[in-house]
Amino acid sequence: MSDGENRLEQERSLINEARGRGPLATLGAYTKLSGPGWLQSAITLGGGSLGGSLYLGVLLGYGTMWLQPLAMLLGIVMLAAISYVTLSTGRRPFEAINNEISPVLGWSWLIATMMANMVWCMPQFSLGTGALTQNLFPGMNEHLAVALLFILATMVVWSYNSGNKGVKIFEILLKILVGVVVISFFAVVVRMTFSAEGLPWSEILAGFIPNTKLLSVSSTLEPSIAATGDFADFWRAQVFNPQVATMVTATATAVGINMTFLMPYSLLRKKWDRDFRGLAIFDLSTGLFIPFLLATSCVVIASASQFHGRPEPGILNTVNADGEPIEVAGGIRNGVNGLLDQRLIEEIGKDEFAAKYSGEENADALAAARDNLPESDRRMAAILVKRDNHQLAAALENLSGKTTAHVIFGIGVLAMAVSTIVILMLINGFALCEAVGHEPTSNTFRVGCLLAGLSGAFGSLFLWTGGAKAWLVVPTSMFGAALLPIAYVTFFCMMNSKRLLGDNMPTGANRVKWNVLMILALCFSVTVSVVSIYQNDSTKQIVGFGALGAIVVLSLIFRAKPAVPSGTETGSTTSAD
């Protein structure tokens, strides 16, 4: 018996013995053996979660603390479903989907996953570069920072492909990175709690109760909007439209389509089977949900306390309380100017704006026109301008000190970026191996990993530059949200496939429970997808809805053949959990 088989049997014995001793012993065994859930946590605690949490705090304050945890819980339902199918059958999901459901769904899932890996790696490199060059080592060359991130991520990924001991080392490294993220952000909130201003904990806790505040403009912003008079509707739209996009980001980055690919393959890599189904669900509940809840909540709290309803310093007041000039970052200044330009266009129209202010020769006239706008309009622009993690760290300086604000917060952001880059590279390696039919221990795996890493490194330098870099995750996440229903529909079909699961398919009340939860998650993902596509212009709407419609139609036409592939395990006679 090999070392890997010995380890697996030891883990199986530990679980079975613990079950015989009761719930507490089982909990202890599960805690000791957890792993894949932490990999999920490493990817979800990335730039998307940071950007979504940050802008939820800016636009809605503490009112939507419940949104991201709810999205995560519904996502965990689907991750638990694909875990159940994988551990019950022992089959690779891509092969199972192609042969039991529809090859159209299987290939759509794989292609969407690889696309998401390549795209989402870009803002992670931008985020990590920002943490290095702005928070931790101001003045560091951006190209050097990107190179360091790529080398570090590649070294960590390579350890995963070096046998069972390498997998264990990899999981420990990822747990450390996730722990650093959570502890860093938690430390900032603790420091804020005991500052002179403190935090409104009753209001924060009330925000965890689901409400309809996300469907309207925050009451905190309404007085400032009303002060703009005839242009109140314009500013209300400037709040609500980004608010919808940010909500899509926050929900889509809770569980992305590529996370649904990672979970089953990380389980198969550990050679888990039916005896480990309870452990897999426990792992998702603790290793994924708890770190996500703590980290995202802390970012929303920090952001809301510093930015919600508050104009960015240096826009309305050019000096601080000590009479010193306030330096405004170029990205912030450009963002404010962009909002003020939109306000001018609303008043005089696009044609007149272009005639008066386009070209370098009219730059002074445009600057004067912005300055001559009423203070109420300039105040709204200063409130709504997009901030990134550097502005948040700077805003926290007075409350928590420079070390906590920049170093600890910067370390958390850096760990967030590195852990996500590592997992995106890992998923891409798995996906490429599945696409060409190679084992995930081959050089094909390494090529897939490098493709995602290089895409992120070069993309962050040449495609995703300028402005508030954390905002880059918003269009990326909207892209992912549009593709997520592909995975959810597929998993729903798999959990209800007698041909695939055999006697492992849930029955009776257990099946009703699974289906109700999966339908809720599916409806949620479809809603997010529709809103994501609808936020684009008419041409992109046609492309988006057309692509999803085509996948549905083709999936119905090209159904899997009834025959089960020879030599493939179906379901066992073990009753469903």
ChimeraX attribute file (.defattr): number of C-alpha atoms within 10 A of each C-alpha:
attribute: neighborCount
match mode: 1-to-1
recipient: residues
	/A:1	6
	/A:2	7
	/A:3	11
	/A:4	14
	/A:5	11
	/A:6	11
	/A:7	14
	/A:8	16
	/A:9	13
	/A:10	12
	/A:11	19
	/A:12	16
	/A:13	13
	/A:14	18
	/A:15	23
	/A:16	15
	/A:17	14
	/A:18	18
	/A:19	15
	/A:20	10
	/A:21	11
	/A:22	10
	/A:23	11
	/A:24	11
	/A:25	16
	/A:26	20
	/A:27	15
	/A:28	13
	/A:29	19
	/A:30	22
	/A:31	15
	/A:32	11
	/A:33	15
	/A:34	17
	/A:35	26
	/A:36	24
	/A:37	26
	/A:38	26
	/A:39	26
	/A:40	28
	/A:41	29
	/A:42	32
	/A:43	31
	/A:44	27
	/A:45	27
	/A:46	29
	/A:47	33
	/A:48	33
	/A:49	28
	/A:50	28
	/A:51	29
	/A:52	30
	/A:53	30
	/A:54	31
	/A:55	31
	/A:56	31
	/A:57	26
	/A:58	27
	/A:59	28
	/A:60	24
	/A:61	28
	/A:62	26
	/A:63	25
	/A:64	26
	/A:65	27
	/A:66	18
	/A:67	21
	/A:68	26
	/A:69	22
	/A:70	17
	/A:71	19
	/A:72	23
	/A:73	19
	/A:74	21
	/A:75	27
	/A:76	23
	/A:77	22
	/A:78	25
	/A:79	25
	/A:80	26
	/A:81	22
	/A:82	24
	/A:83	28
	/A:84	27
	/A:85	26
	/A:86	25
	/A:87	22
	/A:88	28
	/A:89	21
	/A:90	21
	/A:91	20
	/A:92	15
	/A:93	23
	/A:94	21
	/A:95	16
	/A:96	24
	/A:97	23
	/A:98	18
	/A:99	19
	/A:100	24
	/A:101	25
	/A:102	22
	/A:103	21
	/A:104	20
	/A:105	24
	/A:106	22
	/A:107	17
	/A:108	17
	/A:109	25
	/A:110	22
	/A:111	16
	/A:112	19
	/A:113	27
	/A:114	26
	/A:115	15
	/A:116	22
	/A:117	29
	/A:118	19
	/A:119	22
	/A:120	28
	/A:121	31
	/A:122	28
	/A:123	30
	/A:124	31
	/A:125	32
	/A:126	27
	/A:127	31
	/A:128	27
	/A:129	30
	/A:130	27
	/A:131	26
	/A:132	26
	/A:133	18
	/A:134	18
	/A:135	26
	/A:136	19
	/A:137	15
	/A:138	11
	/A:139	10
	/A:140	14
	/A:141	12
	/A:142	16
	/A:143	14
	/A:144	13
	/A:145	20
	/A:146	22
	/A:147	16
	/A:148	15
	/A:149	23
	/A:150	20
	/A:151	12
	/A:152	14
	/A:153	24
	/A:154	19
	/A:155	11
	/A:156	21
	/A:157	24
	/A:158	17
	/A:159	18
	/A:160	19
	/A:161	19
	/A:162	14
	/A:163	13
	/A:164	16
	/A:165	14
	/A:166	16
	/A:167	20
	/A:168	16
	/A:169	15
	/A:170	22
	/A:171	22
	/A:172	15
	/A:173	15
	/A:174	26
	/A:175	20
	/A:176	16
	/A:177	24
	/A:178	28
	/A:179	18
	/A:180	19
	/A:181	29
	/A:182	23
	/A:183	18
	/A:184	23
	/A:185	26
	/A:186	21
	/A:187	17
	/A:188	23
	/A:189	21
	/A:190	14
	/A:191	16
	/A:192	20
	/A:193	16
	/A:194	12
	/A:195	13
	/A:196	8
	/A:197	10
	/A:198	14
	/A:199	17
	/A:200	12
	/A:201	12
	/A:202	8
	/A:203	12
	/A:204	19
	/A:205	13
	/A:206	15
	/A:207	18
	/A:208	18
	/A:209	12
	/A:210	14
	/A:211	14
	/A:212	8
	/A:213	13
	/A:214	18
	/A:215	10
	/A:216	13
	/A:217	18
	/A:218	20
	/A:219	13
	/A:220	14
	/A:221	21
	/A:222	14
	/A:223	12
	/A:224	18
	/A:225	23
	/A:226	15
	/A:227	16
	/A:228	19
	/A:229	11
	/A:230	11
	/A:231	15
	/A:232	17
	/A:233	13
	/A:234	15
	/A:235	23
	/A:236	18
	/A:237	12
	/A:238	17
	/A:239	21
	/A:240	17
	/A:241	12
	/A:242	18
	/A:243	22
	/A:244	19
	/A:245	20
	/A:246	26
	/A:247	24
	/A:248	28
	/A:249	32
	/A:250	30
	/A:251	27
	/A:252	33
	/A:253	31
	/A:254	32
	/A:255	28
	/A:256	23
	/A:257	26
	/A:258	29
	/A:259	23
	/A:260	26
	/A:261	23
	/A:262	23
	/A:263	22
	/A:264	27
	/A:265	22
	/A:266	21
	/A:267	21
	/A:268	17
	/A:269	15
	/A:270	16
	/A:271	14
	/A:272	22
	/A:273	19
	/A:274	20
	/A:275	15
	/A:276	22
	/A:277	21
	/A:278	16
	/A:279	23
	/A:280	26
	/A:281	20
	/A:282	18
	/A:283	22
	/A:284	26
	/A:285	19
	/A:286	16
	/A:287	23
	/A:288	27
	/A:289	22
	/A:290	14
	/A:291	22
	/A:292	25
	/A:293	19
	/A:294	16
	/A:295	23
	/A:296	26
	/A:297	26
	/A:298	23
	/A:299	26
	/A:300	26
	/A:301	26
	/A:302	28
	/A:303	28
	/A:304	24
	/A:305	22
	/A:306	21
	/A:307	24
	/A:308	22
	/A:309	25
	/A:310	17
	/A:311	19
	/A:312	25
	/A:313	16
	/A:314	17
	/A:315	19
	/A:316	14
	/A:317	12
	/A:318	13
	/A:319	14
	/A:320	12
	/A:321	8
	/A:322	6
	/A:323	8
	/A:324	9
	/A:325	12
	/A:326	14
	/A:327	12
	/A:328	15
	/A:329	14
	/A:330	12
	/A:331	17
	/A:332	21
	/A:333	16
	/A:334	16
	/A:335	20
	/A:336	23
	/A:337	20
	/A:338	14
	/A:339	21
	/A:340	22
	/A:341	19
	/A:342	16
	/A:343	21
	/A:344	18
	/A:345	15
	/A:346	13
	/A:347	14
	/A:348	10
	/A:349	12
	/A:350	13
	/A:351	9
	/A:352	13
	/A:353	17
	/A:354	12
	/A:355	10
	/A:356	12
	/A:357	17
	/A:358	13
	/A:359	10
	/A:360	9
	/A:361	9
	/A:362	14
	/A:363	13
	/A:364	11
	/A:365	14
	/A:366	20
	/A:367	14
	/A:368	11
	/A:369	14
	/A:370	19
	/A:371	14
	/A:372	10
	/A:373	13
	/A:374	11
	/A:375	13
	/A:376	15
	/A:377	22
	/A:378	22
	/A:379	21
	/A:380	26
	/A:381	24
	/A:382	25
	/A:383	24
	/A:384	25
	/A:385	21
	/A:386	24
	/A:387	24
	/A:388	22
	/A:389	25
	/A:390	24
	/A:391	21
	/A:392	19
	/A:393	27
	/A:394	15
	/A:395	21
	/A:396	24
	/A:397	14
	/A:398	12
	/A:399	19
	/A:400	21
	/A:401	15
	/A:402	17
	/A:403	14
	/A:404	20
	/A:405	25
	/A:406	26
	/A:407	19
	/A:408	22
	/A:409	28
	/A:410	28
	/A:411	22
	/A:412	24
	/A:413	29
	/A:414	28
	/A:415	26
	/A:416	29
	/A:417	31
	/A:418	25
	/A:419	27
	/A:420	30
	/A:421	34
	/A:422	28
	/A:423	28
	/A:424	31
	/A:425	30
	/A:426	29
	/A:427	27
	/A:428	30
	/A:429	26
	/A:430	25
	/A:431	28
	/A:432	23
	/A:433	21
	/A:434	20
	/A:435	12
	/A:436	9
	/A:437	11
	/A:438	14
	/A:439	13
	/A:440	20
	/A:441	16
	/A:442	12
	/A:443	14
	/A:444	20
	/A:445	24
	/A:446	22
	/A:447	16
	/A:448	21
	/A:449	28
	/A:450	20
	/A:451	18
	/A:452	28
	/A:453	28
	/A:454	17
	/A:455	18
	/A:456	28
	/A:457	25
	/A:458	17
	/A:459	20
	/A:460	25
	/A:461	18
	/A:462	9
	/A:463	11
	/A:464	17
	/A:465	13
	/A:466	11
	/A:467	18
	/A:468	22
	/A:469	25
	/A:470	25
	/A:471	23
	/A:472	24
	/A:473	30
	/A:474	26
	/A:475	17
	/A:476	20
	/A:477	30
	/A:478	27
	/A:479	23
	/A:480	28
	/A:481	28
	/A:482	27
	/A:483	27
	/A:484	24
	/A:485	24
	/A:486	22
	/A:487	25
	/A:488	27
	/A:489	19
	/A:490	17
	/A:491	25
	/A:492	19
	/A:493	15
	/A:494	24
	/A:495	22
	/A:496	16
	/A:497	17
	/A:498	16
	/A:499	16
	/A:500	25
	/A:501	23
	/A:502	19
	/A:503	17
	/A:504	23
	/A:505	24
	/A:506	21
	/A:507	15
	/A:508	7
	/A:509	9
	/A:510	12
	/A:511	15
	/A:512	12
	/A:513	12
	/A:514	19
	/A:515	17
	/A:516	11
	/A:517	15
	/A:518	24
	/A:519	17
	/A:520	13
	/A:521	25
	/A:522	24
	/A:523	13
	/A:524	16
	/A:525	28
	/A:526	20
	/A:527	15
	/A:528	24
	/A:529	24
	/A:530	18
	/A:531	18
	/A:532	26
	/A:533	20
	/A:534	16
	/A:535	16
	/A:536	14
	/A:537	9
	/A:538	11
	/A:539	8
	/A:540	13
	/A:541	16
	/A:542	13
	/A:543	12
	/A:544	21
	/A:545	15
	/A:546	12
	/A:547	13
	/A:548	15
	/A:549	12
	/A:550	12
	/A:551	15
	/A:552	15
	/A:553	11
	/A:554	14
	/A:555	18
	/A:556	14
	/A:557	11
	/A:558	14
	/A:559	16
	/A:560	18
	/A:561	13
	/A:562	10
	/A:563	9
	/A:564	15
	/A:565	13
	/A:566	6
	/A:567	6
	/A:568	11
	/A:569	15
	/A:570	20
	/A:571	21
	/A:572	15
	/A:573	10
	/A:574	12
	/A:575	12
	/A:576	18
	/A:577	13
